Amino acid sequence: MLCIFDHQTTCIKPMNYLLLTSALLTLVAFFVHTFVGDKEYQQIKPSSTSSQPFRFWWQHRCGWHMVSFDLLAFGGLLLYSSFYDFEGKSLLLTLVSIYFFGYAGFWLITLLVSKVSLQIYGQLGQWVLLLLIGLLTFFSR
């Protein structure tokens, strides 16, 4: 049995597996986003380094990896929260779940205002993962 520890590393209750699952999904998303996603993003790199599209490409790539940092930071926070109990944990997990709901919501809103076909919603299904992480985190409180 895995345990949740207090600040003195005393096992105080069984681990919440919903939260551990949320943490692991977030960390997997970090690795896929950072390495696989960046490799795919390299395919649309403009050939001319002095063009405005090249500057825009770099700006978007930096923004891409800001999301990578979010996934790493929240994955680490959720993983830590899986093993340790601390004051304010429930509030923190509520806020993290709202953050992931926001990610999923903005993803869906972007698709909606872009007027894409329903097929694209399935092909770009990252919103499902973000919603799942938000739900797992919310119900793990």
Secondary structure in CASP SS format (residue, H / E / C, confidence):
PFRMAT SS
TARGET T0000
AUTHOR 0000-0000-0000
METHOD secondary structure of the structure
MODEL  1
M C 1.00
L C 1.00
C E 1.00
I E 1.00
F E 1.00
D C 1.00
H C 1.00
Q C 1.00
T C 1.00
T C 1.00
C E 1.00
I E 1.00
K E 1.00
P E 1.00
M C 1.00
N C 1.00
Y H 1.00
L H 1.00
L H 1.00
L H 1.00
T H 1.00
S H 1.00
A H 1.00
L H 1.00
L H 1.00
T H 1.00
L H 1.00
V H 1.00
A H 1.00
F H 1.00
F H 1.00
V H 1.00
H H 1.00
T H 1.00
F H 1.00
V H 1.00
G H 1.00
D H 1.00
K H 1.00
E H 1.00
Y H 1.00
Q H 1.00
Q C 1.00
I C 1.00
K C 1.00
P C 1.00
S C 1.00
S C 1.00
T C 1.00
S C 1.00
S C 1.00
Q H 1.00
P H 1.00
F H 1.00
R H 1.00
F H 1.00
W H 1.00
W H 1.00
Q H 1.00
H H 1.00
R H 1.00
C H 1.00
G H 1.00
W H 1.00
H H 1.00
M H 1.00
V H 1.00
S H 1.00
F H 1.00
D H 1.00
L H 1.00
L H 1.00
A H 1.00
F H 1.00
G H 1.00
G H 1.00
L H 1.00
L H 1.00
L H 1.00
Y H 1.00
S H 1.00
S H 1.00
F H 1.00
Y E 1.00
D C 1.00
F C 1.00
E C 1.00
G C 1.00
K H 1.00
S H 1.00
L H 1.00
L H 1.00
L H 1.00
T H 1.00
L H 1.00
V H 1.00
S H 1.00
I H 1.00
Y H 1.00
F H 1.00
F H 1.00
G H 1.00
Y H 1.00
A H 1.00
G H 1.00
F H 1.00
W H 1.00
L H 1.00
I H 1.00
T H 1.00
L H 1.00
L H 1.00
V H 1.00
S C 1.00
K C 1.00
V C 1.00
S C 1.00
L H 1.00
Q H 1.00
I H 1.00
Y H 1.00
G H 1.00
Q H 1.00
L C 1.00
G C 1.00
Q H 1.00
W H 1.00
V H 1.00
L H 1.00
L H 1.00
L H 1.00
L H 1.00
I H 1.00
G H 1.00
L H 1.00
L H 1.00
T H 1.00
F H 1.00
F H 1.00
S C 1.00
R C 1.00
END
